[in-house]
């Protein structure tokens, strides 16, 4: 499992995670949708706790899918 890179993108429509291999490029993609809310018309807000929860789930899924181990566990 040498040469792997994990990328996380938090956007307005989803949190995405890519697992890349130095030689092969993208080897896995994972995604969780984001929910927008607005107190008034034209306003848009997202919950940072939801970003963190999605990122944690995506990283765990990517690591598991790659057959890699992580240390220490994510908090």
C-alpha positions in Angstrom: 0.0 0.0 0.0 2.8 2.4 -0.7 2.1 5.6 -2.7 -1.6 6.1 -1.8 -3.0 9.6 -1.4 -6.4 10.4 0.1 -8.2 13.6 -1.0 -11.3 15.1 0.6 -13.4 17.8 -1.1 -16.1 19.5 0.9 -18.5 21.3 -1.5 -22.0 22.8 -1.5 -23.6 19.6 -3.0 -21.5 16.9 -1.5 -18.4 15.8 0.4 -16.2 13.7 -1.8 -13.2 11.5 -1.2 -10.7 10.1 -3.7 -8.1 7.5 -3.2 -5.2 7.9 -5.6 -2.3 5.6 -6.4 1.0 7.2 -7.4 1.2 5.0 -10.5 -2.4 4.3 -11.4 -4.2 7.6 -10.6 -7.7 7.5 -9.1 -8.5 4.0 -7.8 -11.6 4.7 -5.8 -14.2 7.5 -5.4 -16.7 8.0 -2.5 -19.4 10.6 -2.0 -22.0 11.8 0.6 -24.6 14.4 -0.3 -24.8 17.7 1.6 -28.0 19.3 2.7 -28.4 23.0 2.3 -30.8 25.0 4.4 -31.8 28.6 4.5 -33.5 30.8 7.0 -34.6 33.2 4.3 -35.0 33.1 0.5 -31.6 33.4 -1.2 -29.7 32.2 1.9 -27.8 28.9 2.0 -26.2 27.3 5.0 -24.6 23.9 5.8 -23.8 22.2 9.0 -20.0 21.8 9.6 -20.7 18.9 11.9 -22.3 17.1 8.9 -19.1 17.8 6.9 -17.0 16.2 9.6 -19.3 13.2 9.9 -19.3 12.7 6.2 -15.5 13.0 6.0 -15.0 10.5 8.8 -17.4 8.0 7.0 -15.7 8.5 3.7 -12.2 8.1 5.0 -13.1 4.9 6.8 -14.8 3.6 3.7 -11.8 4.4 1.5 -9.3 2.9 3.9 -11.4 -0.2 4.3 -11.9 -0.5 0.5 -8.1 -0.2 -0.1 -7.4 -2.9 2.5 -5.2 -0.4 4.4 -5.0 0.1 8.1 -5.2 3.5 9.8 -3.6 4.5 13.0 -4.6 6.2 15.2 -8.4 5.8 14.8 -10.3 9.0 13.7 -11.9 10.8 16.6 
